[in-house]
Amino acid sequence: MQCDRVGRQHPWHGWVVRVPHGAVVGFVTGQFDTGMHAGRLRIHRTQTDGIAVFAIPVDAVATSDNGMIILADSAASVLTEWLVYFIRRHVRA
């Protein structure tokens, strides 16, 4: 199980994450400290039926300034591989 840093916020907490062409990936909500995604940024993106959670390597960040992070070109092409899980608001039985 991955977990965010407890009691501390990542310096980029709340920043918008975008791909190079400008589309929003989500917002930085922390960093994974354990598990296979340890050291990666935890990015949340609200969907219509839940929240998508991405684990993005810090080295995929091309630039960061003024509350915004732009991912490298190479990162954008494999962004779907970083999808960690999808939290549904409603679980159907």
PDB file of N, CA, C and O in Angstrom, chain B, residues numbered from 101:
ATOM      1  N   MET B 101       0.839  -1.187   0.000  1.00  0.00           N
ATOM      2  CA  MET B 101       0.000   0.000   0.000  1.00  0.00           C
ATOM      3  C   MET B 101       0.875   1.239   0.000  1.00  0.00           C
ATOM      4  O   MET B 101       1.866   1.307   0.727  1.00  0.00           O
ATOM      5  N   GLN B 102       0.509   2.219  -0.818  1.00  0.00           N
ATOM      6  CA  GLN B 102       1.242   3.470  -0.850  1.00  0.00           C
ATOM      7  C   GLN B 102       0.562   4.469   0.089  1.00  0.00           C
ATOM      8  O   GLN B 102      -0.651   4.415   0.291  1.00  0.00           O
ATOM      9  N   CYS B 103       1.336   5.362   0.648  1.00  0.00           N
ATOM     10  CA  CYS B 103       0.745   6.392   1.493  1.00  0.00           C
ATOM     11  C   CYS B 103       1.492   7.709   1.273  1.00  0.00           C
ATOM     12  O   CYS B 103       2.667   7.731   0.907  1.00  0.00           O
ATOM     13  N   ASP B 104       0.772   8.797   1.506  1.00  0.00           N
ATOM     14  CA  ASP B 104       1.377  10.116   1.388  1.00  0.00           C
ATOM     15  C   ASP B 104       2.210  10.408   2.619  1.00  0.00           C
ATOM     16  O   ASP B 104       2.080   9.746   3.649  1.00  0.00           O
ATOM     17  N   ARG B 105       3.061  11.403   2.499  1.00  0.00           N
ATOM     18  CA  ARG B 105       3.795  11.872   3.672  1.00  0.00           C
ATOM     19  C   ARG B 105       2.781  12.351   4.703  1.00  0.00           C
ATOM     20  O   ARG B 105       1.825  13.049   4.367  1.00  0.00           O
ATOM     21  N   VAL B 106       2.989  11.982   5.925  1.00  0.00           N
ATOM     22  CA  VAL B 106       2.063  12.358   6.987  1.00  0.00           C
ATOM     23  C   VAL B 106       2.630  13.559   7.730  1.00  0.00           C
ATOM     24  O   VAL B 106       3.794  13.561   8.129  1.00  0.00           O
ATOM     25  N   GLY B 107       1.795  14.581   7.911  1.00  0.00           N
ATOM     26  CA  GLY B 107       2.209  15.750   8.674  1.00  0.00           C
ATOM     27  C   GLY B 107       3.083  16.721   7.905  1.00  0.00           C
ATOM     28  O   GLY B 107       3.439  17.774   8.435  1.00  0.00           O
ATOM     29  N   ARG B 108       3.443  16.395   6.660  1.00  0.00           N
ATOM     30  CA  ARG B 108       4.272  17.288   5.852  1.00  0.00           C
ATOM     31  C   ARG B 108       3.663  17.375   4.462  1.00  0.00           C
ATOM     32  O   ARG B 108       3.134  16.387   3.953  1.00  0.00           O
ATOM     33  N   GLN B 109       3.732  18.524   3.857  1.00  0.00           N
ATOM     34  CA  GLN B 109       3.260  18.671   2.497  1.00  0.00           C
ATOM     35  C   GLN B 109       4.449  18.760   1.558  1.00  0.00           C
ATOM     36  O   GLN B 109       5.488  19.325   1.900  1.00  0.00           O
ATOM     37  N   HIS B 110       4.285  18.201   0.386  1.00  0.00           N
ATOM     38  CA  HIS B 110       5.314  18.309  -0.634  1.00  0.00           C
ATOM     39  C   HIS B 110       5.410  19.776  -1.044  1.00  0.00           C
ATOM     40  O   HIS B 110       4.390  20.464  -1.063  1.00  0.00           O
ATOM     41  N   PRO B 111       6.615  20.283  -1.376  1.00  0.00           N
ATOM     42  CA  PRO B 111       6.754  21.696  -1.766  1.00  0.00           C
ATOM     43  C   PRO B 111       5.839  22.093  -2.932  1.00  0.00           C
ATOM     44  O   PRO B 111       5.481  23.263  -3.067  1.00  0.00           O
ATOM     45  N   TRP B 112       5.465  21.131  -3.766  1.00  0.00           N
ATOM     46  CA  TRP B 112       4.587  21.436  -4.907  1.00  0.00           C
ATOM     47  C   TRP B 112       3.121  21.147  -4.602  1.00  0.00           C
ATOM     48  O   TRP B 112       2.301  21.137  -5.520  1.00  0.00           O
ATOM     49  N   HIS B 113       2.769  20.913  -3.341  1.00  0.00           N
ATOM     50  CA  HIS B 113       1.401  20.567  -2.965  1.00  0.00           C
ATOM     51  C   HIS B 113       0.406  21.591  -3.524  1.00  0.00           C
ATOM     52  O   HIS B 113       0.569  22.798  -3.341  1.00  0.00           O
ATOM     53  N   GLY B 114      -0.619  21.088  -4.204  1.00  0.00           N
ATOM     54  CA  GLY B 114      -1.655  21.953  -4.765  1.00  0.00           C
ATOM     55  C   GLY B 114      -1.355  22.505  -6.147  1.00  0.00           C
ATOM     56  O   GLY B 114      -2.221  23.122  -6.767  1.00  0.00           O
ATOM     57  N   TRP B 115      -0.146  22.293  -6.635  1.00  0.00           N
ATOM     58  CA  TRP B 115       0.216  22.824  -7.952  1.00  0.00           C
ATOM     59  C   TRP B 115      -0.493  22.052  -9.059  1.00  0.00           C
ATOM     60  O   TRP B 115      -0.750  20.855  -8.929  1.00  0.00           O
ATOM     61  N   VAL B 116      -0.805  22.746 -10.146  1.00  0.00           N
ATOM     62  CA  VAL B 116      -1.426  22.143 -11.325  1.00  0.00           C
ATOM     63  C   VAL B 116      -0.350  21.420 -12.128  1.00  0.00           C
ATOM     64  O   VAL B 116       0.751  21.941 -12.305  1.00  0.00           O
ATOM     65  N   VAL B 117      -0.667  20.218 -12.614  1.00  0.00           N
ATOM     66  CA  VAL B 117       0.263  19.436 -13.438  1.00  0.00           C
ATOM     67  C   VAL B 117      -0.319  19.387 -14.849  1.00  0.00           C
ATOM     68  O   VAL B 117      -1.469  18.995 -15.051  1.00  0.00           O
ATOM     69  N   ARG B 118       0.505  19.797 -15.828  1.00  0.00           N
ATOM     70  CA  ARG B 118       0.074  19.828 -17.227  1.00  0.00           C
ATOM     71  C   ARG B 118       1.045  19.068 -18.118  1.00  0.00           C
ATOM     72  O   ARG B 118       2.227  18.932 -17.800  1.00  0.00           O
ATOM     73  N   VAL B 119       0.527  18.576 -19.239  1.00  0.00           N
ATOM     74  CA  VAL B 119       1.390  18.016 -20.275  1.00  0.00           C
ATOM     75  C   VAL B 119       1.868  19.182 -21.131  1.00  0.00           C
ATOM     76  O   VAL B 119       1.299  20.270 -21.044  1.00  0.00           O
ATOM     77  N   PRO B 120       2.902  18.988 -21.962  1.00  0.00           N
ATOM     78  CA  PRO B 120       3.478  20.104 -22.719  1.00  0.00           C
ATOM     79  C   PRO B 120       2.493  20.888 -23.590  1.00  0.00           C
ATOM     80  O   PRO B 120       2.666  22.093 -23.776  1.00  0.00           O
ATOM     81  N   HIS B 121       1.461  20.222 -24.129  1.00  0.00           N
ATOM     82  CA  HIS B 121       0.518  20.952 -24.973  1.00  0.00           C
ATOM     83  C   HIS B 121      -0.541  21.692 -24.168  1.00  0.00           C
ATOM     84  O   HIS B 121      -1.408  22.345 -24.748  1.00  0.00           O
ATOM     85  N   GLY B 122      -0.487  21.600 -22.833  1.00  0.00           N
ATOM     86  CA  GLY B 122      -1.334  22.413 -21.979  1.00  0.00           C
ATOM     87  C   GLY B 122      -2.464  21.717 -21.251  1.00  0.00           C
ATOM     88  O   GLY B 122      -3.028  22.296 -20.323  1.00  0.00           O
ATOM     89  N   ALA B 123      -2.823  20.494 -21.631  1.00  0.00           N
ATOM     90  CA  ALA B 123      -3.921  19.793 -20.958  1.00  0.00           C
ATOM     91  C   ALA B 123      -3.556  19.508 -19.504  1.00  0.00           C
ATOM     92  O   ALA B 123      -2.415  19.163 -19.197  1.00  0.00           O
ATOM     93  N   VAL B 124      -4.523  19.655 -18.625  1.00  0.00           N
ATOM     94  CA  VAL B 124      -4.304  19.418 -17.201  1.00  0.00           C
ATOM     95  C   VAL B 124      -4.348  17.925 -16.900  1.00  0.00           C
ATOM     96  O   VAL B 124      -5.283  17.228 -17.293  1.00  0.00           O
ATOM     97  N   VAL B 125      -3.324  17.442 -16.196  1.00  0.00           N
ATOM     98  CA  VAL B 125      -3.270  16.056 -15.733  1.00  0.00           C
ATOM     99  C   VAL B 125      -3.965  15.965 -14.379  1.00  0.00           C
ATOM    100  O   VAL B 125      -4.711  15.019 -14.125  1.00  0.00           O
ATOM    101  N   GLY B 126      -3.725  16.946 -13.509  1.00  0.00           N
ATOM    102  CA  GLY B 126      -4.312  16.950 -12.174  1.00  0.00           C
ATOM    103  C   GLY B 126      -3.575  17.919 -11.271  1.00  0.00           C
ATOM    104  O   GLY B 126      -2.999  18.905 -11.730  1.00  0.00           O
ATOM    105  N   PHE B 127      -3.602  17.620  -9.961  1.00  0.00           N
ATOM    106  CA  PHE B 127      -2.988  18.483  -8.955  1.00  0.00           C
ATOM    107  C   PHE B 127      -2.128  17.651  -8.017  1.00  0.00           C
ATOM    108  O   PHE B 127      -2.494  16.526  -7.677  1.00  0.00           O
ATOM    109  N   VAL B 128      -0.989  18.191  -7.595  1.00  0.00           N
ATOM    110  CA  VAL B 128      -0.096  17.501  -6.663  1.00  0.00           C
ATOM    111  C   VAL B 128      -0.772  17.455  -5.295  1.00  0.00           C
ATOM    112  O   VAL B 128      -1.164  18.485  -4.745  1.00  0.00           O
ATOM    113  N   THR B 129      -0.902  16.232  -4.753  1.00  0.00           N
ATOM    114  CA  THR B 129      -1.500  16.078  -3.426  1.00  0.00           C
ATOM    115  C   THR B 129      -0.518  15.507  -2.414  1.00  0.00           C
ATOM    116  O   THR B 129      -0.849  15.382  -1.235  1.00  0.00           O
ATOM    117  N   GLY B 130       0.684  15.161  -2.856  1.00  0.00           N
ATOM    118  CA  GLY B 130       1.683  14.618  -1.941  1.00  0.00           C
ATOM    119  C   GLY B 130       2.735  13.825  -2.681  1.00  0.00           C
ATOM    120  O   GLY B 130       3.005  14.059  -3.859  1.00  0.00           O
ATOM    121  N   GLN B 131       3.319  12.888  -1.975  1.00  0.00           N
ATOM    122  CA  GLN B 131       4.359  12.037  -2.543  1.00  0.00           C
ATOM    123  C   GLN B 131       4.213  10.647  -1.938  1.00  0.00           C
ATOM    124  O   GLN B 131       3.919  10.516  -0.749  1.00  0.00           O
ATOM    125  N   PHE B 132       4.415   9.606  -2.745  1.00  0.00           N
ATOM    126  CA  PHE B 132       4.391   8.246  -2.234  1.00  0.00           C
ATOM    127  C   PHE B 132       5.694   7.982  -1.490  1.00  0.00           C
ATOM    128  O   PHE B 132       6.774   8.252  -2.015  1.00  0.00           O
ATOM    129  N   ASP B 133       5.601   7.459  -0.281  1.00  0.00           N
ATOM    130  CA  ASP B 133       6.784   7.171   0.529  1.00  0.00           C
ATOM    131  C   ASP B 133       7.138   5.697   0.557  1.00  0.00           C
ATOM    132  O   ASP B 133       8.277   5.340   0.857  1.00  0.00           O
ATOM    133  N   THR B 134       6.181   4.838   0.249  1.00  0.00           N
ATOM    134  CA  THR B 134       6.420   3.400   0.331  1.00  0.00           C
ATOM    135  C   THR B 134       5.908   2.707  -0.927  1.00  0.00           C
ATOM    136  O   THR B 134       5.214   3.312  -1.744  1.00  0.00           O
ATOM    137  N   GLY B 135       6.252   1.458  -1.069  1.00  0.00           N
ATOM    138  CA  GLY B 135       5.744   0.654  -2.181  1.00  0.00           C
ATOM    139  C   GLY B 135       6.473   0.920  -3.483  1.00  0.00           C
ATOM    140  O   GLY B 135       7.496   1.604  -3.525  1.00  0.00           O
ATOM    141  N   MET B 136       5.914   0.357  -4.546  1.00  0.00           N
ATOM    142  CA  MET B 136       6.566   0.444  -5.850  1.00  0.00           C
ATOM    143  C   MET B 136       6.601   1.860  -6.426  1.00  0.00           C
ATOM    144  O   MET B 136       7.335   2.113  -7.381  1.00  0.00           O
ATOM    145  N   HIS B 137       5.826   2.781  -5.867  1.00  0.00           N
ATOM    146  CA  HIS B 137       5.819   4.154  -6.361  1.00  0.00           C
ATOM    147  C   HIS B 137       6.554   5.126  -5.426  1.00  0.00           C
ATOM    148  O   HIS B 137       6.415   6.341  -5.569  1.00  0.00           O
ATOM    149  N   ALA B 138       7.319   4.611  -4.490  1.00  0.00           N
ATOM    150  CA  ALA B 138       8.034   5.451  -3.521  1.00  0.00           C
ATOM    151  C   ALA B 138       8.858   6.516  -4.230  1.00  0.00           C
ATOM    152  O   ALA B 138       9.574   6.230  -5.190  1.00  0.00           O
ATOM    153  N   GLY B 139       8.745   7.751  -3.743  1.00  0.00           N
ATOM    154  CA  GLY B 139       9.496   8.868  -4.299  1.00  0.00           C
ATOM    155  C   GLY B 139       8.792   9.594  -5.439  1.00  0.00           C
ATOM    156  O   GLY B 139       9.246  10.653  -5.873  1.00  0.00           O
ATOM    157  N   ARG B 140       7.691   9.038  -5.925  1.00  0.00           N
ATOM    158  CA  ARG B 140       6.967   9.688  -7.021  1.00  0.00           C
ATOM    159  C   ARG B 140       5.931  10.662  -6.470  1.00  0.00           C
ATOM    160  O   ARG B 140       5.434  10.499  -5.356  1.00  0.00           O
ATOM    161  N   LEU B 141       5.619  11.665  -7.262  1.00  0.00           N
ATOM    162  CA  LEU B 141       4.595  12.625  -6.883  1.00  0.00           C
ATOM    163  C   LEU B 141       3.222  11.969  -6.977  1.00  0.00           C
ATOM    164  O   LEU B 141       2.957  11.203  -7.904  1.00  0.00           O
ATOM    165  N   ARG B 142       2.366  12.266  -6.033  1.00  0.00           N
ATOM    166  CA  ARG B 142       0.985  11.763  -6.056  1.00  0.00           C
ATOM    167  C   ARG B 142       0.119  12.866  -6.674  1.00  0.00           C
ATOM    168  O   ARG B 142       0.000  13.965  -6.132  1.00  0.00           O
ATOM    169  N   ILE B 143      -0.479  12.540  -7.818  1.00  0.00           N
ATOM    170  CA  ILE B 143      -1.285  13.498  -8.569  1.00  0.00           C
ATOM    171  C   ILE B 143      -2.728  12.998  -8.594  1.00  0.00           C
ATOM    172  O   ILE B 143      -2.979  11.847  -8.951  1.00  0.00           O
ATOM    173  N   HIS B 144      -3.677  13.855  -8.217  1.00  0.00           N
ATOM    174  CA  HIS B 144      -5.101  13.506  -8.273  1.00  0.00           C
ATOM    175  C   HIS B 144      -5.767  14.290  -9.393  1.00  0.00           C
ATOM    176  O   HIS B 144      -5.466  15.460  -9.628  1.00  0.00           O
ATOM    177  N   ARG B 145      -6.680  13.611 -10.074  1.00  0.00           N
ATOM    178  CA  ARG B 145      -7.503  14.264 -11.090  1.00  0.00           C
ATOM    179  C   ARG B 145      -8.933  13.823 -10.856  1.00  0.00           C
ATOM    180  O   ARG B 145      -9.239  12.632 -10.904  1.00  0.00           O
ATOM    181  N   THR B 146      -9.809  14.785 -10.603  1.00  0.00           N
ATOM    182  CA  THR B 146     -11.211  14.475 -10.361  1.00  0.00           C
ATOM    183  C   THR B 146     -11.881  14.117 -11.674  1.00  0.00           C
ATOM    184  O   THR B 146     -11.766  14.831 -12.670  1.00  0.00           O
ATOM    185  N   GLN B 147     -12.580  12.998 -11.651  1.00  0.00           N
ATOM    186  CA  GLN B 147     -13.344  12.521 -12.804  1.00  0.00           C
ATOM    187  C   GLN B 147     -14.826  12.637 -12.460  1.00  0.00           C
ATOM    188  O   GLN B 147     -15.179  12.989 -11.335  1.00  0.00           O
ATOM    189  N   THR B 148     -15.674  12.348 -13.408  1.00  0.00           N
ATOM    190  CA  THR B 148     -17.111  12.425 -13.147  1.00  0.00           C
ATOM    191  C   THR B 148     -17.581  11.362 -12.158  1.00  0.00           C
ATOM    192  O   THR B 148     -18.580  11.564 -11.468  1.00  0.00           O
ATOM    193  N   ASP B 149     -16.875  10.232 -12.078  1.00  0.00           N
ATOM    194  CA  ASP B 149     -17.309   9.176 -11.170  1.00  0.00           C
ATOM    195  C   ASP B 149     -16.244   8.782 -10.153  1.00  0.00           C
ATOM    196  O   ASP B 149     -16.273   7.665  -9.637  1.00  0.00           O
ATOM    197  N   GLY B 150     -15.321   9.662  -9.862  1.00  0.00           N
ATOM    198  CA  GLY B 150     -14.306   9.368  -8.854  1.00  0.00           C
ATOM    199  C   GLY B 150     -13.047  10.180  -9.054  1.00  0.00           C
ATOM    200  O   GLY B 150     -13.073  11.253  -9.657  1.00  0.00           O
ATOM    201  N   ILE B 151     -11.938   9.659  -8.541  1.00  0.00           N
ATOM    202  CA  ILE B 151     -10.650  10.355  -8.628  1.00  0.00           C
ATOM    203  C   ILE B 151      -9.618   9.413  -9.224  1.00  0.00           C
ATOM    204  O   ILE B 151      -9.457   8.286  -8.754  1.00  0.00           O
ATOM    205  N   ALA B 152      -8.919   9.867 -10.254  1.00  0.00           N
ATOM    206  CA  ALA B 152      -7.801   9.113 -10.809  1.00  0.00           C
ATOM    207  C   ALA B 152      -6.553   9.539 -10.056  1.00  0.00           C
ATOM    208  O   ALA B 152      -6.344  10.732  -9.833  1.00  0.00           O
ATOM    209  N   VAL B 153      -5.722   8.585  -9.661  1.00  0.00           N
ATOM    210  CA  VAL B 153      -4.500   8.878  -8.920  1.00  0.00           C
ATOM    211  C   VAL B 153      -3.309   8.441  -9.761  1.00  0.00           C
ATOM    212  O   VAL B 153      -3.227   7.289 -10.185  1.00  0.00           O
ATOM    213  N   PHE B 154      -2.384   9.371 -10.000  1.00  0.00           N
ATOM    214  CA  PHE B 154      -1.192   9.100 -10.787  1.00  0.00           C
ATOM    215  C   PHE B 154       0.037   9.152  -9.891  1.00  0.00           C
ATOM    216  O   PHE B 154       0.081   9.922  -8.932  1.00  0.00           O
ATOM    217  N   ALA B 155       1.039   8.329 -10.207  1.00  0.00           N
ATOM    218  CA  ALA B 155       2.331   8.365  -9.522  1.00  0.00           C
ATOM    219  C   ALA B 155       3.346   8.812 -10.569  1.00  0.00           C
ATOM    220  O   ALA B 155       3.727   8.027 -11.437  1.00  0.00           O
ATOM    221  N   ILE B 156       3.780  10.055 -10.494  1.00  0.00           N
ATOM    222  CA  ILE B 156       4.636  10.633 -11.520  1.00  0.00           C
ATOM    223  C   ILE B 156       6.057  10.813 -10.992  1.00  0.00           C
ATOM    224  O   ILE B 156       6.253  11.462  -9.965  1.00  0.00           O
ATOM    225  N   PRO B 157       7.057  10.243 -11.684  1.00  0.00           N
ATOM    226  CA  PRO B 157       8.445  10.419 -11.246  1.00  0.00           C
ATOM    227  C   PRO B 157       8.836  11.902 -11.274  1.00  0.00           C
ATOM    228  O   PRO B 157       8.478  12.630 -12.199  1.00  0.00           O
ATOM    229  N   VAL B 158       9.559  12.327 -10.268  1.00  0.00           N
ATOM    230  CA  VAL B 158       9.993  13.727 -10.206  1.00  0.00           C
ATOM    231  C   VAL B 158      10.840  14.092 -11.429  1.00  0.00           C
ATOM    232  O   VAL B 158      10.809  15.237 -11.880  1.00  0.00           O
ATOM    233  N   ASP B 159      11.597  13.130 -11.970  1.00  0.00           N
ATOM    234  CA  ASP B 159      12.433  13.442 -13.127  1.00  0.00           C
ATOM    235  C   ASP B 159      11.614  13.632 -14.413  1.00  0.00           C
ATOM    236  O   ASP B 159      12.180  13.970 -15.452  1.00  0.00           O
ATOM    237  N   ALA B 160      10.299  13.422 -14.359  1.00  0.00           N
ATOM    238  CA  ALA B 160       9.431  13.677 -15.516  1.00  0.00           C
ATOM    239  C   ALA B 160       9.005  15.141 -15.579  1.00  0.00           C
ATOM    240  O   ALA B 160       8.383  15.566 -16.553  1.00  0.00           O
ATOM    241  N   VAL B 161       9.337  15.914 -14.544  1.00  0.00           N
ATOM    242  CA  VAL B 161       8.987  17.332 -14.510  1.00  0.00           C
ATOM    243  C   VAL B 161       9.990  18.111 -15.354  1.00  0.00           C
ATOM    244  O   VAL B 161      11.189  18.104 -15.075  1.00  0.00           O
ATOM    245  N   ALA B 162       9.483  18.787 -16.395  1.00  0.00           N
ATOM    246  CA  ALA B 162      10.354  19.583 -17.265  1.00  0.00           C
ATOM    247  C   ALA B 162      10.575  20.966 -16.657  1.00  0.00           C
ATOM    248  O   ALA B 162      11.710  21.438 -16.576  1.00  0.00           O
ATOM    249  N   THR B 163       9.494  21.612 -16.232  1.00  0.00           N
ATOM    250  CA  THR B 163       9.596  22.935 -15.620  1.00  0.00           C
ATOM    251  C   THR B 163       8.572  23.056 -14.499  1.00  0.00           C
ATOM    252  O   THR B 163       7.557  22.359 -14.489  1.00  0.00           O
ATOM    253  N   SER B 164       8.850  23.944 -13.564  1.00  0.00           N
ATOM    254  CA  SER B 164       7.902  24.232 -12.493  1.00  0.00           C
ATOM    255  C   SER B 164       8.087  25.678 -12.062  1.00  0.00           C
ATOM    256  O   SER B 164       9.198  26.124 -11.776  1.00  0.00           O
ATOM    257  N   ASP B 165       6.964  26.405 -12.022  1.00  0.00           N
ATOM    258  CA  ASP B 165       7.009  27.804 -11.629  1.00  0.00           C
ATOM    259  C   ASP B 165       5.580  28.310 -11.480  1.00  0.00           C
ATOM    260  O   ASP B 165       4.671  27.835 -12.162  1.00  0.00           O
ATOM    261  N   ASN B 166       5.387  29.263 -10.596  1.00  0.00           N
ATOM    262  CA  ASN B 166       4.099  29.925 -10.425  1.00  0.00           C
ATOM    263  C   ASN B 166       2.941  28.960 -10.212  1.00  0.00           C
ATOM    264  O   ASN B 166       1.865  29.157 -10.777  1.00  0.00           O
ATOM    265  N   GLY B 167       3.142  27.924  -9.410  1.00  0.00           N
ATOM    266  CA  GLY B 167       2.066  27.005  -9.091  1.00  0.00           C
ATOM    267  C   GLY B 167       1.692  26.043 -10.197  1.00  0.00           C
ATOM    268  O   GLY B 167       0.607  25.462 -10.172  1.00  0.00           O
ATOM    269  N   MET B 168       2.580  25.864 -11.175  1.00  0.00           N
ATOM    270  CA  MET B 168       2.294  24.965 -12.286  1.00  0.00           C
ATOM    271  C   MET B 168       3.510  24.119 -12.616  1.00  0.00           C
ATOM    272  O   MET B 168       4.643  24.599 -12.600  1.00  0.00           O
ATOM    273  N   ILE B 169       3.256  22.844 -12.917  1.00  0.00           N
ATOM    274  CA  ILE B 169       4.298  21.902 -13.322  1.00  0.00           C
ATOM    275  C   ILE B 169       3.997  21.466 -14.750  1.00  0.00           C
ATOM    276  O   ILE B 169       2.862  21.109 -15.066  1.00  0.00           O
ATOM    277  N   ILE B 170       5.005  21.495 -15.607  1.00  0.00           N
ATOM    278  CA  ILE B 170       4.873  21.001 -16.979  1.00  0.00           C
ATOM    279  C   ILE B 170       5.711  19.733 -17.077  1.00  0.00           C
ATOM    280  O   ILE B 170       6.895  19.733 -16.742  1.00  0.00           O
ATOM    281  N   LEU B 171       5.084  18.648 -17.540  1.00  0.00           N
ATOM    282  CA  LEU B 171       5.802  17.387 -17.694  1.00  0.00           C
ATOM    283  C   LEU B 171       6.621  17.400 -18.974  1.00  0.00           C
ATOM    284  O   LEU B 171       6.302  18.120 -19.921  1.00  0.00           O
ATOM    285  N   ALA B 172       7.671  16.604 -18.994  1.00  0.00           N
ATOM    286  CA  ALA B 172       8.524  16.478 -20.180  1.00  0.00           C
ATOM    287  C   ALA B 172       7.729  15.824 -21.309  1.00  0.00           C
ATOM    288  O   ALA B 172       6.761  15.106 -21.057  1.00  0.00           O
ATOM    289  N   ASP B 173       8.142  16.074 -22.556  1.00  0.00           N
ATOM    290  CA  ASP B 173       7.474  15.477 -23.717  1.00  0.00           C
ATOM    291  C   ASP B 173       7.401  13.966 -23.610  1.00  0.00           C
ATOM    292  O   ASP B 173       6.361  13.373 -23.895  1.00  0.00           O
ATOM    293  N   SER B 174       8.487  13.340 -23.204  1.00  0.00           N
ATOM    294  CA  SER B 174       8.507  11.880 -23.099  1.00  0.00           C
ATOM    295  C   SER B 174       7.551  11.384 -22.021  1.00  0.00           C
ATOM    296  O   SER B 174       7.002  10.289 -22.137  1.00  0.00           O
ATOM    297  N   ALA B 175       7.349  12.174 -20.980  1.00  0.00           N
ATOM    298  CA  ALA B 175       6.448  11.776 -19.901  1.00  0.00           C
ATOM    299  C   ALA B 175       5.004  11.768 -20.371  1.00  0.00           C
ATOM    300  O   ALA B 175       4.232  10.891 -19.982  1.00  0.00           O
ATOM    301  N   ALA B 176       4.632  12.720 -21.190  1.00  0.00           N
ATOM    302  CA  ALA B 176       3.254  12.828 -21.644  1.00  0.00           C
ATOM    303  C   ALA B 176       2.816  11.613 -22.453  1.00  0.00           C
ATOM    304  O   ALA B 176       1.657  11.204 -22.378  1.00  0.00           O
ATOM    305  N   SER B 177       3.724  11.038 -23.219  1.00  0.00           N
ATOM    306  CA  SER B 177       3.355   9.913 -24.078  1.00  0.00           C
ATOM    307  C   SER B 177       3.084   8.630 -23.312  1.00  0.00           C
ATOM    308  O   SER B 177       2.395   7.746 -23.822  1.00  0.00           O
ATOM    309  N   VAL B 178       3.605   8.508 -22.109  1.00  0.00           N
ATOM    310  CA  VAL B 178       3.389   7.293 -21.319  1.00  0.00           C
ATOM    311  C   VAL B 178       2.638   7.578 -20.022  1.00  0.00           C
ATOM    312  O   VAL B 178       2.707   6.793 -19.076  1.00  0.00           O
ATOM    313  N   LEU B 179       1.930   8.687 -19.978  1.00  0.00           N
ATOM    314  CA  LEU B 179       1.224   9.096 -18.774  1.00  0.00           C
ATOM    315  C   LEU B 179       0.254   8.026 -18.291  1.00  0.00           C
ATOM    316  O   LEU B 179       0.112   7.831 -17.084  1.00  0.00           O
ATOM    317  N   THR B 180      -0.403   7.341 -19.185  1.00  0.00           N
ATOM    318  CA  THR B 180      -1.374   6.328 -18.771  1.00  0.00           C
ATOM    319  C   THR B 180      -0.715   5.183 -18.015  1.00  0.00           C
ATOM    320  O   THR B 180      -1.388   4.509 -17.234  1.00  0.00           O
ATOM    321  N   GLU B 181       0.566   4.940 -18.216  1.00  0.00           N
ATOM    322  CA  GLU B 181       1.252   3.891 -17.484  1.00  0.00           C
ATOM    323  C   GLU B 181       1.427   4.252 -16.011  1.00  0.00           C
ATOM    324  O   GLU B 181       1.687   3.374 -15.188  1.00  0.00           O
ATOM    325  N   TRP B 182       1.289   5.520 -15.673  1.00  0.00           N
ATOM    326  CA  TRP B 182       1.474   5.961 -14.296  1.00  0.00           C
ATOM    327  C   TRP B 182       0.178   5.979 -13.501  1.00  0.00           C
ATOM    328  O   TRP B 182       0.167   6.373 -12.334  1.00  0.00           O
ATOM    329  N   LEU B 183      -0.928   5.549 -14.137  1.00  0.00           N
ATOM    330  CA  LEU B 183      -2.185   5.505 -13.413  1.00  0.00           C
ATOM    331  C   LEU B 183      -2.093   4.447 -12.325  1.00  0.00           C
ATOM    332  O   LEU B 183      -1.891   3.268 -12.615  1.00  0.00           O
ATOM    333  N   VAL B 184      -2.238   4.859 -11.093  1.00  0.00           N
ATOM    334  CA  VAL B 184      -2.106   3.948  -9.969  1.00  0.00           C
ATOM    335  C   VAL B 184      -3.439   3.254  -9.702  1.00  0.00           C
ATOM    336  O   VAL B 184      -3.507   2.025  -9.705  1.00  0.00           O
ATOM    337  N   TYR B 185      -4.462   4.003  -9.479  1.00  0.00           N
ATOM    338  CA  TYR B 185      -5.778   3.423  -9.263  1.00  0.00           C
ATOM    339  C   TYR B 185      -6.849   4.483  -9.414  1.00  0.00           C
ATOM    340  O   TYR B 185      -6.572   5.681  -9.478  1.00  0.00           O
ATOM    341  N   PHE B 186      -8.066   4.010  -9.467  1.00  0.00           N
ATOM    342  CA  PHE B 186      -9.213   4.884  -9.677  1.00  0.00           C
ATOM    343  C   PHE B 186     -10.180   4.667  -8.529  1.00  0.00           C
ATOM    344  O   PHE B 186     -10.642   3.546  -8.313  1.00  0.00           O
ATOM    345  N   ILE B 187     -10.487   5.709  -7.796  1.00  0.00           N
ATOM    346  CA  ILE B 187     -11.384   5.606  -6.652  1.00  0.00           C
ATOM    347  C   ILE B 187     -12.794   5.985  -7.124  1.00  0.00           C
ATOM    348  O   ILE B 187     -13.025   7.105  -7.580  1.00  0.00           O
ATOM    349  N   ARG B 188     -13.706   5.061  -7.010  1.00  0.00           N
ATOM    350  CA  ARG B 188     -15.086   5.339  -7.431  1.00  0.00           C
ATOM    351  C   ARG B 188     -15.888   5.925  -6.273  1.00  0.00           C
ATOM    352  O   ARG B 188     -15.743   5.509  -5.124  1.00  0.00           O
ATOM    353  N   ARG B 189     -16.732   6.893  -6.598  1.00  0.00           N
ATOM    354  CA  ARG B 189     -17.591   7.471  -5.568  1.00  0.00           C
ATOM    355  C   ARG B 189     -18.668   6.503  -5.131  1.00  0.00           C
ATOM    356  O   ARG B 189     -19.043   6.462  -3.959  1.00  0.00           O
ATOM    357  N   HIS B 190     -19.160   5.729  -6.068  1.00  0.00           N
ATOM    358  CA  HIS B 190     -20.242   4.799  -5.759  1.00  0.00           C
ATOM    359  C   HIS B 190     -19.830   3.397  -6.161  1.00  0.00           C
ATOM    360  O   HIS B 190     -19.462   3.158  -7.311  1.00  0.00           O
ATOM    361  N   VAL B 191     -19.889   2.488  -5.235  1.00  0.00           N
ATOM    362  CA  VAL B 191     -19.568   1.093  -5.534  1.00  0.00           C
ATOM    363  C   VAL B 191     -20.895   0.392  -5.847  1.00  0.00           C
ATOM    364  O   VAL B 191     -21.828   0.402  -5.045  1.00  0.00           O
ATOM    365  N   ARG B 192     -20.949  -0.207  -7.017  1.00  0.00           N
ATOM    366  CA  ARG B 192     -22.190  -0.894  -7.407  1.00  0.00           C
ATOM    367  C   ARG B 192     -22.100  -2.353  -6.998  1.00  0.00           C
ATOM    368  O   ARG B 192     -21.080  -3.012  -7.201  1.00  0.00           O
ATOM    369  N   ALA B 193     -23.158  -2.830  -6.435  1.00  0.00           N
ATOM    370  CA  ALA B 193     -23.203  -4.238  -5.993  1.00  0.00           C
ATOM    371  C   ALA B 193     -23.661  -5.142  -7.117  1.00  0.00           C
ATOM    372  O   ALA B 193     -23.759  -6.355  -6.932  1.00  0.00           O
TER     373      ALA B 193
END
